[in-house]
Amino acid sequence: AVAAAAAALLGSGPAALRETDSLEVLKKLLGNLAKSPGEAKFRRIRVGNAKISKALSCPGAEALLLAVGFQRGDDSLEVPQSCADGQVAVAAQAALRALGVREPFLLAGQ
């Protein structure tokens, strides 16, 4: 699911990705989650935030977060507390790799 969502996102083309800032926003969100999966502030994304909403408008963006373990709520995407921190970190790292982020970035905070 991660690979398919990443492929859909990257297939949107450079113009759409640049216009929506999807890659940068997702890399930031996933990077924070990979480094600190136990921190509640990184396990919840307010979809009403203008920058987040714009980034998620790109095809595959929300699907990528859902594949990592986020679940859709009324006004947010949230990783349930029932998901183990290690499992969440591994999923976020897999998503970052699918987006072309190199490993040293992932390990920098550990």
Number of C-alpha atoms within 10 A of each C-alpha: 12 22 15 14 22 24 17 17 23 21 14 14 11 10 9 17 20 12 11 18 18 26 21 13 17 21 18 13 19 27 23 19 27 27 20 19 23 17 12 13 12 18 22 18 19 14 19 12 12 10 13 18 15 16 24 23 15 23 20 21 23 23 20 28 26 18 18 23 19 21 15 15 12 8 11 15 19 20 24 14 10 6 13 12 18 13 14 23 22 16 20 28 24 19 26 26 17 18 20 12 15 12 12 8 12 20 12 8 11 7
